[in-house]
Amino acid sequence: MKPASFARNAFRAVCTSGAILFAALVIGSAAPASAQPKSGSASDAISAVEVSARRLESYQRGLAGTKTFGRLEFRGGMVLTSPDVRFGGFSGLIVAPDGRGILAVTDQGHWLSAEIAYNGRAPSSIEKARMGPILALNGRPLVRKRDADAEEIALFSGTLKNGVALVAFERNHRLVRHPVVDGVLGRPTGVVALPPDARRMKSNSGLEAVTVIRGGPHRGAILTLAEDFRDANDHHSGWLLGKGAPQRLAIKDIGGFALTGAAALDDGSVLLLERRFRYTEGVRMRMRLIAADELNPGRVIEGETLIQSDMSYEIDNMEAVAVHKAASGETVITLMSDDNFNKFLQRNLLLQFTLHLPGAKSTSR
């Protein structure tokens, strides 16, 4: 998330072009401080949250009948709103294997636990929503913004009923282990050591994409990627952690996108979510699929571009991605956006796609 001054500059830059005013402000515009949820306040208790959902029938604006975008098939989406001041800024997401339970984190230091309800294959509403504070090692809610800026969550082991999650923070860069019990993110039990060169990540461009590799030669390793931390060859940087010494990775930059999320597939491949903002074009989103045998140190990793979307599609500041298997066996991708707590100009979106993998039997309808 960019500082509020970015929003003011964006407004000045495009005020002569009203057609793209929303586009210029959609990324990085922070709400005034008075509108931001404050960690350590009375709201820092676990409580039920009212969430309203407006369904999205199409992904490309004005083309309701178009469902297929390359290897992706749009299943449906929702625009989510809530009167709760904590609701927004979603930057990391876990989806349970049944596709219903979710656990998300916000960049203001809170978590959301809920269930997705479906109308057929399409997500239709959010049920049983609760929010609470992300806790520090001392068991207290995170207070300072530099400590509370959670940008990713990944399931390390177990389930959302009884498991362990990893939460990545930027500004004060760290990767923290939290127990998860009945969907509640508990008091952390420790941190994952980061490699020394990770200390050079910029304050607001740290770890944004974290996932645990599920298969292939790196099964069990933690993949960590920075939002925008370049090596000497201008490649994005990341590391494989947890299996011996950290292994440095180089991700090819394509068009100046930032890395905002990652999700592992069962075969060891990884989905990479990316975002780009320009004054003249607004926000764009891209997803790449990195095959298991490409995810290796010593090479420049590029992957396959699955989709790239501009503001003629139903996107916003897309930062969270998760994967689960539907009862039909289909691989389902869920995306969420970070609205920067800017309720007037941005949206909290939840989108779902089917990823059609080679050799997989399609059950679309």
Contacts in CASP RR format, 6 or more apart in sequence:
PFRMAT RR
TARGET T0000
AUTHOR 0000-0000-0000
METHOD contacts of the structure
MODEL  1
MKPASFARNAFRAVCTSGAILFAALVIGSAAPASAQPKSGSASDAISAVE
VSARRLESYQRGLAGTKTFGRLEFRGGMVLTSPDVRFGGFSGLIVAPDGR
GILAVTDQGHWLSAEIAYNGRAPSSIEKARMGPILALNGRPLVRKRDADA
EEIALFSGTLKNGVALVAFERNHRLVRHPVVDGVLGRPTGVVALPPDARR
MKSNSGLEAVTVIRGGPHRGAILTLAEDFRDANDHHSGWLLGKGAPQRLA
IKDIGGFALTGAAALDDGSVLLLERRFRYTEGVRMRMRLIAADELNPGRV
IEGETLIQSDMSYEIDNMEAVAVHKAASGETVITLMSDDNFNKFLQRNLL
LQFTLHLPGAKSTSR
1 28 0 8 1.000
1 30 0 8 1.000
1 89 0 8 1.000
1 107 0 8 1.000
1 149 0 8 1.000
1 204 0 8 1.000
1 338 0 8 1.000
1 340 0 8 1.000
2 27 0 8 1.000
2 28 0 8 1.000
2 29 0 8 1.000
2 30 0 8 1.000
2 204 0 8 1.000
3 30 0 8 1.000
4 29 0 8 1.000
4 30 0 8 1.000
4 31 0 8 1.000
4 32 0 8 1.000
6 28 0 8 1.000
6 29 0 8 1.000
6 30 0 8 1.000
7 25 0 8 1.000
7 28 0 8 1.000
7 29 0 8 1.000
7 30 0 8 1.000
7 342 0 8 1.000
10 24 0 8 1.000
10 25 0 8 1.000
10 29 0 8 1.000
10 279 0 8 1.000
11 21 0 8 1.000
11 24 0 8 1.000
11 25 0 8 1.000
13 24 0 8 1.000
13 279 0 8 1.000
14 20 0 8 1.000
14 21 0 8 1.000
14 23 0 8 1.000
14 24 0 8 1.000
14 279 0 8 1.000
15 21 0 8 1.000
20 280 0 8 1.000
20 281 0 8 1.000
20 282 0 8 1.000
22 311 0 8 1.000
22 345 0 8 1.000
23 281 0 8 1.000
23 282 0 8 1.000
23 283 0 8 1.000
23 311 0 8 1.000
24 279 0 8 1.000
24 282 0 8 1.000
25 342 0 8 1.000
25 345 0 8 1.000
25 346 0 8 1.000
26 277 0 8 1.000
26 282 0 8 1.000
26 283 0 8 1.000
26 311 0 8 1.000
26 316 0 8 1.000
26 317 0 8 1.000
26 345 0 8 1.000
26 346 0 8 1.000
27 275 0 8 1.000
27 277 0 8 1.000
27 282 0 8 1.000
27 283 0 8 1.000
27 317 0 8 1.000
27 340 0 8 1.000
28 277 0 8 1.000
28 317 0 8 1.000
28 340 0 8 1.000
29 340 0 8 1.000
29 342 0 8 1.000
29 345 0 8 1.000
29 346 0 8 1.000
30 36 0 8 1.000
30 340 0 8 1.000
30 341 0 8 1.000
30 342 0 8 1.000
31 340 0 8 1.000
31 341 0 8 1.000
31 342 0 8 1.000
31 343 0 8 1.000
35 85 0 8 1.000
35 341 0 8 1.000
35 343 0 8 1.000
36 108 0 8 1.000
36 341 0 8 1.000
37 43 0 8 1.000
37 85 0 8 1.000
37 86 0 8 1.000
37 108 0 8 1.000
37 110 0 8 1.000
37 341 0 8 1.000
39 108 0 8 1.000
39 109 0 8 1.000
39 110 0 8 1.000
39 133 0 8 1.000
39 141 0 8 1.000
39 142 0 8 1.000
39 143 0 8 1.000
39 144 0 8 1.000
39 145 0 8 1.000
39 148 0 8 1.000
40 133 0 8 1.000
40 140 0 8 1.000
40 141 0 8 1.000
40 142 0 8 1.000
40 143 0 8 1.000
43 84 0 8 1.000
43 85 0 8 1.000
43 86 0 8 1.000
44 132 0 8 1.000
44 133 0 8 1.000
44 141 0 8 1.000
45 132 0 8 1.000
45 133 0 8 1.000
46 130 0 8 1.000
46 131 0 8 1.000
46 132 0 8 1.000
46 184 0 8 1.000
47 130 0 8 1.000
47 131 0 8 1.000
47 132 0 8 1.000
48 129 0 8 1.000
48 130 0 8 1.000
49 82 0 8 1.000
49 84 0 8 1.000
49 86 0 8 1.000
49 87 0 8 1.000
49 112 0 8 1.000
49 114 0 8 1.000
49 129 0 8 1.000
49 130 0 8 1.000
49 131 0 8 1.000
50 82 0 8 1.000
50 83 0 8 1.000
50 84 0 8 1.000
50 129 0 8 1.000
51 80 0 8 1.000
51 81 0 8 1.000
51 82 0 8 1.000
51 87 0 8 1.000
51 114 0 8 1.000
51 125 0 8 1.000
51 126 0 8 1.000
51 129 0 8 1.000
52 80 0 8 1.000
52 81 0 8 1.000
52 82 0 8 1.000
53 78 0 8 1.000
53 79 0 8 1.000
53 80 0 8 1.000
53 123 0 8 1.000
53 124 0 8 1.000
53 125 0 8 1.000
53 126 0 8 1.000
53 350 0 8 1.000
54 78 0 8 1.000
54 79 0 8 1.000
54 81 0 8 1.000
55 76 0 8 1.000
55 77 0 8 1.000
55 78 0 8 1.000
55 119 0 8 1.000
55 122 0 8 1.000
55 123 0 8 1.000
55 124 0 8 1.000
56 76 0 8 1.000
56 77 0 8 1.000
56 78 0 8 1.000
56 79 0 8 1.000
56 314 0 8 1.000
56 349 0 8 1.000
56 351 0 8 1.000
57 64 0 8 1.000
57 76 0 8 1.000
58 64 0 8 1.000
58 65 0 8 1.000
58 66 0 8 1.000
58 74 0 8 1.000
58 314 0 8 1.000
59 66 0 8 1.000
59 67 0 8 1.000
59 69 0 8 1.000
59 74 0 8 1.000
59 76 0 8 1.000
59 309 0 8 1.000
59 313 0 8 1.000
59 314 0 8 1.000
59 351 0 8 1.000
60 66 0 8 1.000
60 69 0 8 1.000
60 312 0 8 1.000
60 313 0 8 1.000
60 314 0 8 1.000
61 312 0 8 1.000
61 313 0 8 1.000
61 314 0 8 1.000
66 74 0 8 1.000
67 73 0 8 1.000
67 74 0 8 1.000
67 364 0 8 1.000
68 74 0 8 1.000
69 307 0 8 1.000
69 353 0 8 1.000
70 306 0 8 1.000
70 307 0 8 1.000
71 306 0 8 1.000
71 355 0 8 1.000
71 356 0 8 1.000
71 357 0 8 1.000
72 287 0 8 1.000
72 306 0 8 1.000
72 307 0 8 1.000
72 333 0 8 1.000
72 353 0 8 1.000
72 354 0 8 1.000
72 355 0 8 1.000
72 356 0 8 1.000
73 353 0 8 1.000
73 354 0 8 1.000
73 356 0 8 1.000
73 364 0 8 1.000
74 351 0 8 1.000
74 352 0 8 1.000
74 353 0 8 1.000
75 121 0 8 1.000
75 122 0 8 1.000
75 123 0 8 1.000
75 332 0 8 1.000
75 352 0 8 1.000
75 353 0 8 1.000
75 354 0 8 1.000
76 121 0 8 1.000
76 122 0 8 1.000
76 123 0 8 1.000
76 351 0 8 1.000
76 352 0 8 1.000
77 122 0 8 1.000
77 123 0 8 1.000
77 314 0 8 1.000
77 349 0 8 1.000
77 350 0 8 1.000
77 351 0 8 1.000
77 352 0 8 1.000
78 123 0 8 1.000
78 124 0 8 1.000
78 125 0 8 1.000
78 126 0 8 1.000
78 349 0 8 1.000
78 350 0 8 1.000
79 347 0 8 1.000
79 348 0 8 1.000
79 349 0 8 1.000
80 87 0 8 1.000
80 126 0 8 1.000
80 347 0 8 1.000
80 348 0 8 1.000
80 349 0 8 1.000
80 350 0 8 1.000
81 87 0 8 1.000
81 343 0 8 1.000
81 348 0 8 1.000
82 88 0 8 1.000
82 129 0 8 1.000
84 131 0 8 1.000
86 106 0 8 1.000
86 108 0 8 1.000
86 110 0 8 1.000
86 131 0 8 1.000
86 132 0 8 1.000
87 112 0 8 1.000
87 131 0 8 1.000
87 348 0 8 1.000
88 106 0 8 1.000
88 108 0 8 1.000
88 338 0 8 1.000
88 339 0 8 1.000
88 341 0 8 1.000
88 348 0 8 1.000
89 106 0 8 1.000
89 107 0 8 1.000
89 108 0 8 1.000
89 319 0 8 1.000
89 338 0 8 1.000
89 339 0 8 1.000
89 340 0 8 1.000
89 341 0 8 1.000
89 348 0 8 1.000
90 104 0 8 1.000
90 105 0 8 1.000
90 106 0 8 1.000
90 112 0 8 1.000
90 319 0 8 1.000
90 320 0 8 1.000
90 336 0 8 1.000
90 337 0 8 1.000
90 338 0 8 1.000
90 339 0 8 1.000
90 348 0 8 1.000
91 105 0 8 1.000
91 106 0 8 1.000
91 107 0 8 1.000
91 150 0 8 1.000
91 151 0 8 1.000
91 152 0 8 1.000
91 208 0 8 1.000
91 260 0 8 1.000
91 319 0 8 1.000
91 320 0 8 1.000
91 338 0 8 1.000
92 104 0 8 1.000
92 105 0 8 1.000
92 150 0 8 1.000
92 151 0 8 1.000
92 152 0 8 1.000
92 153 0 8 1.000
92 261 0 8 1.000
92 319 0 8 1.000
92 320 0 8 1.000
92 336 0 8 1.000
93 102 0 8 1.000
93 103 0 8 1.000
93 104 0 8 1.000
93 153 0 8 1.000
93 320 0 8 1.000
93 321 0 8 1.000
93 322 0 8 1.000
93 334 0 8 1.000
93 336 0 8 1.000
94 102 0 8 1.000
94 103 0 8 1.000
94 104 0 8 1.000
94 153 0 8 1.000
94 154 0 8 1.000
94 155 0 8 1.000
94 160 0 8 1.000
94 165 0 8 1.000
94 322 0 8 1.000
95 101 0 8 1.000
95 102 0 8 1.000
95 116 0 8 1.000
95 322 0 8 1.000
95 323 0 8 1.000
95 324 0 8 1.000
95 332 0 8 1.000
95 334 0 8 1.000
96 102 0 8 1.000
96 159 0 8 1.000
96 160 0 8 1.000
96 324 0 8 1.000
97 159 0 8 1.000
97 324 0 8 1.000
97 325 0 8 1.000
98 324 0 8 1.000
99 116 0 8 1.000
99 324 0 8 1.000
99 326 0 8 1.000
99 332 0 8 1.000
99 334 0 8 1.000
100 115 0 8 1.000
100 116 0 8 1.000
100 117 0 8 1.000
101 113 0 8 1.000
101 114 0 8 1.000
101 115 0 8 1.000
101 116 0 8 1.000
101 160 0 8 1.000
101 183 0 8 1.000
102 112 0 8 1.000
102 113 0 8 1.000
102 114 0 8 1.000
102 115 0 8 1.000
102 116 0 8 1.000
102 322 0 8 1.000
102 334 0 8 1.000
103 111 0 8 1.000
103 112 0 8 1.000
103 113 0 8 1.000
103 153 0 8 1.000
103 160 0 8 1.000
103 165 0 8 1.000
103 180 0 8 1.000
103 183 0 8 1.000
103 185 0 8 1.000
104 111 0 8 1.000
104 112 0 8 1.000
104 153 0 8 1.000
104 320 0 8 1.000
104 336 0 8 1.000
105 111 0 8 1.000
105 112 0 8 1.000
105 134 0 8 1.000
105 150 0 8 1.000
105 151 0 8 1.000
105 152 0 8 1.000
105 153 0 8 1.000
105 167 0 8 1.000
105 185 0 8 1.000
106 112 0 8 1.000
106 150 0 8 1.000
106 338 0 8 1.000
107 148 0 8 1.000
107 149 0 8 1.000
107 150 0 8 1.000
107 151 0 8 1.000
107 338 0 8 1.000
108 145 0 8 1.000
108 148 0 8 1.000
108 149 0 8 1.000
108 341 0 8 1.000
109 133 0 8 1.000
109 134 0 8 1.000
109 141 0 8 1.000
109 142 0 8 1.000
109 148 0 8 1.000
109 149 0 8 1.000
109 150 0 8 1.000
110 131 0 8 1.000
110 132 0 8 1.000
110 133 0 8 1.000
110 134 0 8 1.000
111 131 0 8 1.000
111 132 0 8 1.000
111 133 0 8 1.000
111 134 0 8 1.000
111 153 0 8 1.000
111 184 0 8 1.000
111 185 0 8 1.000
112 129 0 8 1.000
112 130 0 8 1.000
112 131 0 8 1.000
113 128 0 8 1.000
113 129 0 8 1.000
113 130 0 8 1.000
113 131 0 8 1.000
113 160 0 8 1.000
113 183 0 8 1.000
113 184 0 8 1.000
113 185 0 8 1.000
114 126 0 8 1.000
114 127 0 8 1.000
114 128 0 8 1.000
114 129 0 8 1.000
114 130 0 8 1.000
115 126 0 8 1.000
115 127 0 8 1.000
115 128 0 8 1.000
116 123 0 8 1.000
116 125 0 8 1.000
116 126 0 8 1.000
116 127 0 8 1.000
116 350 0 8 1.000
117 123 0 8 1.000
117 124 0 8 1.000
117 125 0 8 1.000
117 126 0 8 1.000
117 127 0 8 1.000
118 124 0 8 1.000
121 326 0 8 1.000
121 365 0 8 1.000
122 352 0 8 1.000
123 350 0 8 1.000
123 352 0 8 1.000
126 350 0 8 1.000
130 184 0 8 1.000
132 185 0 8 1.000
133 141 0 8 1.000
133 142 0 8 1.000
134 141 0 8 1.000
134 142 0 8 1.000
134 148 0 8 1.000
134 150 0 8 1.000
134 167 0 8 1.000
134 178 0 8 1.000
134 185 0 8 1.000
135 141 0 8 1.000
135 142 0 8 1.000
135 178 0 8 1.000
135 185 0 8 1.000
135 186 0 8 1.000
135 187 0 8 1.000
135 188 0 8 1.000
136 142 0 8 1.000
136 147 0 8 1.000
136 188 0 8 1.000
137 187 0 8 1.000
137 188 0 8 1.000
137 190 0 8 1.000
139 187 0 8 1.000
139 188 0 8 1.000
142 148 0 8 1.000
145 171 0 8 1.000
146 171 0 8 1.000
146 172 0 8 1.000
146 203 0 8 1.000
147 169 0 8 1.000
147 171 0 8 1.000
147 172 0 8 1.000
148 169 0 8 1.000
149 169 0 8 1.000
149 170 0 8 1.000
149 171 0 8 1.000
149 172 0 8 1.000
150 167 0 8 1.000
150 168 0 8 1.000
150 169 0 8 1.000
151 168 0 8 1.000
151 169 0 8 1.000
151 170 0 8 1.000
151 206 0 8 1.000
151 207 0 8 1.000
151 208 0 8 1.000
151 227 0 8 1.000
151 319 0 8 1.000
152 166 0 8 1.000
152 167 0 8 1.000
152 168 0 8 1.000
152 207 0 8 1.000
152 208 0 8 1.000
152 209 0 8 1.000
152 210 0 8 1.000
152 261 0 8 1.000
152 262 0 8 1.000
152 320 0 8 1.000
153 165 0 8 1.000
153 166 0 8 1.000
153 167 0 8 1.000
153 168 0 8 1.000
153 185 0 8 1.000
153 210 0 8 1.000
154 165 0 8 1.000
154 166 0 8 1.000
154 168 0 8 1.000
154 210 0 8 1.000
154 211 0 8 1.000
154 212 0 8 1.000
154 222 0 8 1.000
155 163 0 8 1.000
155 164 0 8 1.000
155 165 0 8 1.000
155 166 0 8 1.000
155 180 0 8 1.000
155 212 0 8 1.000
156 163 0 8 1.000
156 164 0 8 1.000
156 165 0 8 1.000
156 166 0 8 1.000
156 177 0 8 1.000
156 212 0 8 1.000
156 222 0 8 1.000
157 163 0 8 1.000
157 164 0 8 1.000
158 164 0 8 1.000
159 180 0 8 1.000
160 180 0 8 1.000
160 182 0 8 1.000
160 183 0 8 1.000
161 180 0 8 1.000
161 181 0 8 1.000
161 182 0 8 1.000
161 183 0 8 1.000
162 180 0 8 1.000
162 181 0 8 1.000
162 182 0 8 1.000
163 179 0 8 1.000
163 180 0 8 1.000
163 181 0 8 1.000
164 177 0 8 1.000
164 178 0 8 1.000
164 179 0 8 1.000
164 180 0 8 1.000
164 189 0 8 1.000
165 177 0 8 1.000
165 178 0 8 1.000
165 179 0 8 1.000
165 180 0 8 1.000
165 185 0 8 1.000
166 175 0 8 1.000
166 176 0 8 1.000
166 177 0 8 1.000
166 178 0 8 1.000
166 192 0 8 1.000
166 210 0 8 1.000
166 212 0 8 1.000
166 222 0 8 1.000
167 175 0 8 1.000
167 176 0 8 1.000
167 178 0 8 1.000
167 185 0 8 1.000
167 188 0 8 1.000
168 174 0 8 1.000
168 175 0 8 1.000
168 176 0 8 1.000
168 207 0 8 1.000
168 208 0 8 1.000
168 210 0 8 1.000
168 224 0 8 1.000
169 175 0 8 1.000
169 176 0 8 1.000
169 207 0 8 1.000
170 201 0 8 1.000
170 203 0 8 1.000
170 204 0 8 1.000
170 205 0 8 1.000
170 206 0 8 1.000
170 207 0 8 1.000
170 208 0 8 1.000
170 227 0 8 1.000
171 203 0 8 1.000
171 204 0 8 1.000
171 206 0 8 1.000
173 194 0 8 1.000
173 198 0 8 1.000
173 199 0 8 1.000
173 201 0 8 1.000
173 206 0 8 1.000
173 207 0 8 1.000
174 191 0 8 1.000
174 194 0 8 1.000
175 191 0 8 1.000
175 192 0 8 1.000
175 194 0 8 1.000
175 207 0 8 1.000
175 210 0 8 1.000
175 222 0 8 1.000
175 224 0 8 1.000
175 241 0 8 1.000
176 188 0 8 1.000
176 190 0 8 1.000
176 191 0 8 1.000
176 192 0 8 1.000
177 188 0 8 1.000
177 189 0 8 1.000
177 190 0 8 1.000
177 191 0 8 1.000
177 192 0 8 1.000
178 185 0 8 1.000
178 186 0 8 1.000
178 187 0 8 1.000
178 188 0 8 1.000
178 189 0 8 1.000
179 185 0 8 1.000
179 186 0 8 1.000
179 187 0 8 1.000
179 189 0 8 1.000
180 186 0 8 1.000
192 222 0 8 1.000
192 241 0 8 1.000
192 242 0 8 1.000
193 241 0 8 1.000
194 224 0 8 1.000
194 239 0 8 1.000
194 241 0 8 1.000
194 246 0 8 1.000
195 239 0 8 1.000
195 241 0 8 1.000
195 246 0 8 1.000
195 248 0 8 1.000
197 237 0 8 1.000
197 248 0 8 1.000
198 207 0 8 1.000
198 226 0 8 1.000
198 239 0 8 1.000
200 229 0 8 1.000
201 207 0 8 1.000
201 226 0 8 1.000
201 229 0 8 1.000
202 228 0 8 1.000
202 229 0 8 1.000
204 227 0 8 1.000
205 226 0 8 1.000
205 227 0 8 1.000
205 228 0 8 1.000
205 229 0 8 1.000
205 258 0 8 1.000
206 226 0 8 1.000
206 227 0 8 1.000
206 228 0 8 1.000
206 229 0 8 1.000
207 224 0 8 1.000
207 225 0 8 1.000
207 226 0 8 1.000
207 227 0 8 1.000
208 225 0 8 1.000
208 226 0 8 1.000
208 227 0 8 1.000
208 258 0 8 1.000
208 259 0 8 1.000
208 260 0 8 1.000
208 261 0 8 1.000
208 319 0 8 1.000
209 223 0 8 1.000
209 224 0 8 1.000
209 225 0 8 1.000
209 226 0 8 1.000
209 227 0 8 1.000
209 259 0 8 1.000
209 260 0 8 1.000
209 261 0 8 1.000
209 262 0 8 1.000
209 272 0 8 1.000
209 273 0 8 1.000
210 222 0 8 1.000
210 223 0 8 1.000
210 224 0 8 1.000
210 225 0 8 1.000
210 261 0 8 1.000
210 262 0 8 1.000
211 222 0 8 1.000
211 223 0 8 1.000
211 261 0 8 1.000
211 262 0 8 1.000
211 263 0 8 1.000
211 264 0 8 1.000
211 270 0 8 1.000
212 220 0 8 1.000
212 221 0 8 1.000
212 222 0 8 1.000
212 223 0 8 1.000
212 264 0 8 1.000
213 219 0 8 1.000
213 220 0 8 1.000
213 221 0 8 1.000
213 222 0 8 1.000
213 223 0 8 1.000
213 240 0 8 1.000
213 264 0 8 1.000
213 268 0 8 1.000
213 270 0 8 1.000
213 295 0 8 1.000
214 220 0 8 1.000
214 264 0 8 1.000
214 265 0 8 1.000
214 266 0 8 1.000
214 267 0 8 1.000
214 268 0 8 1.000
215 264 0 8 1.000
215 266 0 8 1.000
215 267 0 8 1.000
215 268 0 8 1.000
215 292 0 8 1.000
216 267 0 8 1.000
216 268 0 8 1.000
216 292 0 8 1.000
217 292 0 8 1.000
217 293 0 8 1.000
217 296 0 8 1.000
218 240 0 8 1.000
218 243 0 8 1.000
218 268 0 8 1.000
218 292 0 8 1.000
218 295 0 8 1.000
219 268 0 8 1.000
220 242 0 8 1.000
220 243 0 8 1.000
221 240 0 8 1.000
221 241 0 8 1.000
221 242 0 8 1.000
221 243 0 8 1.000
222 240 0 8 1.000
222 241 0 8 1.000
222 242 0 8 1.000
223 238 0 8 1.000
223 239 0 8 1.000
223 240 0 8 1.000
223 249 0 8 1.000
223 262 0 8 1.000
223 264 0 8 1.000
223 270 0 8 1.000
223 295 0 8 1.000
224 238 0 8 1.000
224 239 0 8 1.000
224 240 0 8 1.000
224 241 0 8 1.000
225 236 0 8 1.000
225 237 0 8 1.000
225 238 0 8 1.000
225 249 0 8 1.000
225 251 0 8 1.000
225 259 0 8 1.000
225 261 0 8 1.000
225 262 0 8 1.000
225 272 0 8 1.000
226 236 0 8 1.000
226 237 0 8 1.000
226 238 0 8 1.000
226 259 0 8 1.000
227 258 0 8 1.000
227 259 0 8 1.000
227 260 0 8 1.000
228 236 0 8 1.000
228 258 0 8 1.000
228 259 0 8 1.000
229 236 0 8 1.000
229 237 0 8 1.000
229 238 0 8 1.000
230 236 0 8 1.000
230 237 0 8 1.000
230 253 0 8 1.000
231 237 0 8 1.000
231 248 0 8 1.000
231 250 0 8 1.000
233 250 0 8 1.000
233 300 0 8 1.000
234 253 0 8 1.000
235 250 0 8 1.000
235 251 0 8 1.000
235 252 0 8 1.000
235 253 0 8 1.000
235 300 0 8 1.000
236 250 0 8 1.000
236 251 0 8 1.000
236 252 0 8 1.000
236 253 0 8 1.000
236 259 0 8 1.000
237 248 0 8 1.000
237 249 0 8 1.000
237 250 0 8 1.000
237 251 0 8 1.000
238 248 0 8 1.000
238 249 0 8 1.000
238 250 0 8 1.000
238 251 0 8 1.000
239 246 0 8 1.000
239 247 0 8 1.000
239 248 0 8 1.000
239 249 0 8 1.000
240 246 0 8 1.000
240 247 0 8 1.000
240 249 0 8 1.000
240 295 0 8 1.000
240 297 0 8 1.000
247 297 0 8 1.000
248 297 0 8 1.000
249 295 0 8 1.000
249 297 0 8 1.000
249 301 0 8 1.000
250 298 0 8 1.000
250 299 0 8 1.000
250 300 0 8 1.000
250 301 0 8 1.000
251 259 0 8 1.000
251 272 0 8 1.000
251 300 0 8 1.000
251 301 0 8 1.000
251 302 0 8 1.000
252 300 0 8 1.000
252 301 0 8 1.000
252 302 0 8 1.000
252 303 0 8 1.000
254 286 0 8 1.000
254 302 0 8 1.000
254 305 0 8 1.000
255 276 0 8 1.000
256 276 0 8 1.000
257 274 0 8 1.000
257 275 0 8 1.000
257 276 0 8 1.000
257 284 0 8 1.000
257 286 0 8 1.000
258 274 0 8 1.000
258 275 0 8 1.000
258 276 0 8 1.000
259 272 0 8 1.000
259 273 0 8 1.000
259 274 0 8 1.000
260 273 0 8 1.000
260 274 0 8 1.000
260 275 0 8 1.000
260 318 0 8 1.000
260 319 0 8 1.000
260 320 0 8 1.000
261 272 0 8 1.000
261 273 0 8 1.000
261 319 0 8 1.000
261 320 0 8 1.000
261 321 0 8 1.000
262 270 0 8 1.000
262 271 0 8 1.000
262 272 0 8 1.000
262 273 0 8 1.000
262 321 0 8 1.000
263 270 0 8 1.000
263 271 0 8 1.000
263 273 0 8 1.000
263 321 0 8 1.000
263 322 0 8 1.000
263 323 0 8 1.000
263 333 0 8 1.000
264 270 0 8 1.000
264 271 0 8 1.000
264 323 0 8 1.000
265 271 0 8 1.000
265 323 0 8 1.000
265 331 0 8 1.000
266 325 0 8 1.000
267 292 0 8 1.000
268 292 0 8 1.000
268 295 0 8 1.000
269 289 0 8 1.000
269 290 0 8 1.000
269 291 0 8 1.000
269 292 0 8 1.000
269 295 0 8 1.000
270 289 0 8 1.000
270 290 0 8 1.000
270 295 0 8 1.000
271 287 0 8 1.000
271 288 0 8 1.000
271 289 0 8 1.000
271 290 0 8 1.000
271 306 0 8 1.000
271 321 0 8 1.000
271 323 0 8 1.000
271 333 0 8 1.000
271 355 0 8 1.000
272 287 0 8 1.000
272 288 0 8 1.000
272 289 0 8 1.000
272 290 0 8 1.000
272 303 0 8 1.000
273 285 0 8 1.000
273 286 0 8 1.000
273 287 0 8 1.000
273 318 0 8 1.000
273 319 0 8 1.000
273 320 0 8 1.000
273 321 0 8 1.000
273 335 0 8 1.000
274 285 0 8 1.000
274 286 0 8 1.000
274 287 0 8 1.000
274 288 0 8 1.000
275 283 0 8 1.000
275 284 0 8 1.000
275 285 0 8 1.000
275 286 0 8 1.000
275 317 0 8 1.000
275 318 0 8 1.000
275 319 0 8 1.000
276 283 0 8 1.000
276 284 0 8 1.000
276 286 0 8 1.000
277 283 0 8 1.000
277 284 0 8 1.000
281 310 0 8 1.000
281 311 0 8 1.000
282 310 0 8 1.000
282 311 0 8 1.000
283 310 0 8 1.000
283 311 0 8 1.000
283 315 0 8 1.000
283 316 0 8 1.000
283 317 0 8 1.000
284 308 0 8 1.000
284 309 0 8 1.000
284 310 0 8 1.000
284 311 0 8 1.000
284 315 0 8 1.000
285 307 0 8 1.000
285 308 0 8 1.000
285 309 0 8 1.000
285 313 0 8 1.000
285 315 0 8 1.000
285 318 0 8 1.000
286 305 0 8 1.000
286 307 0 8 1.000
286 308 0 8 1.000
286 309 0 8 1.000
287 305 0 8 1.000
287 306 0 8 1.000
287 307 0 8 1.000
287 321 0 8 1.000
287 333 0 8 1.000
288 302 0 8 1.000
288 303 0 8 1.000
288 304 0 8 1.000
288 305 0 8 1.000
288 306 0 8 1.000
289 303 0 8 1.000
289 304 0 8 1.000
289 306 0 8 1.000
289 355 0 8 1.000
290 301 0 8 1.000
290 303 0 8 1.000
290 304 0 8 1.000
291 303 0 8 1.000
291 304 0 8 1.000
294 301 0 8 1.000
294 302 0 8 1.000
294 303 0 8 1.000
295 301 0 8 1.000
306 355 0 8 1.000
309 315 0 8 1.000
314 349 0 8 1.000
314 351 0 8 1.000
315 337 0 8 1.000
315 349 0 8 1.000
316 337 0 8 1.000
316 338 0 8 1.000
316 339 0 8 1.000
316 346 0 8 1.000
316 347 0 8 1.000
316 348 0 8 1.000
316 349 0 8 1.000
317 337 0 8 1.000
317 338 0 8 1.000
317 339 0 8 1.000
317 340 0 8 1.000
317 346 0 8 1.000
318 335 0 8 1.000
318 336 0 8 1.000
318 337 0 8 1.000
318 338 0 8 1.000
318 349 0 8 1.000
319 336 0 8 1.000
319 337 0 8 1.000
319 338 0 8 1.000
320 335 0 8 1.000
320 336 0 8 1.000
320 337 0 8 1.000
320 338 0 8 1.000
321 333 0 8 1.000
321 334 0 8 1.000
321 335 0 8 1.000
321 336 0 8 1.000
322 333 0 8 1.000
322 334 0 8 1.000
323 331 0 8 1.000
323 332 0 8 1.000
323 333 0 8 1.000
323 334 0 8 1.000
323 355 0 8 1.000
324 332 0 8 1.000
324 334 0 8 1.000
325 331 0 8 1.000
325 332 0 8 1.000
326 332 0 8 1.000
326 354 0 8 1.000
328 363 0 8 1.000
329 360 0 8 1.000
329 363 0 8 1.000
330 354 0 8 1.000
330 355 0 8 1.000
330 360 0 8 1.000
330 362 0 8 1.000
330 363 0 8 1.000
330 364 0 8 1.000
331 354 0 8 1.000
331 355 0 8 1.000
331 357 0 8 1.000
331 360 0 8 1.000
332 352 0 8 1.000
332 353 0 8 1.000
332 354 0 8 1.000
332 355 0 8 1.000
333 352 0 8 1.000
333 353 0 8 1.000
333 354 0 8 1.000
333 355 0 8 1.000
334 350 0 8 1.000
334 351 0 8 1.000
334 352 0 8 1.000
335 349 0 8 1.000
335 350 0 8 1.000
335 351 0 8 1.000
335 352 0 8 1.000
335 353 0 8 1.000
336 348 0 8 1.000
336 349 0 8 1.000
336 350 0 8 1.000
336 351 0 8 1.000
337 346 0 8 1.000
337 347 0 8 1.000
337 348 0 8 1.000
337 349 0 8 1.000
339 346 0 8 1.000
339 347 0 8 1.000
339 348 0 8 1.000
340 346 0 8 1.000
354 364 0 8 1.000
356 362 0 8 1.000
END
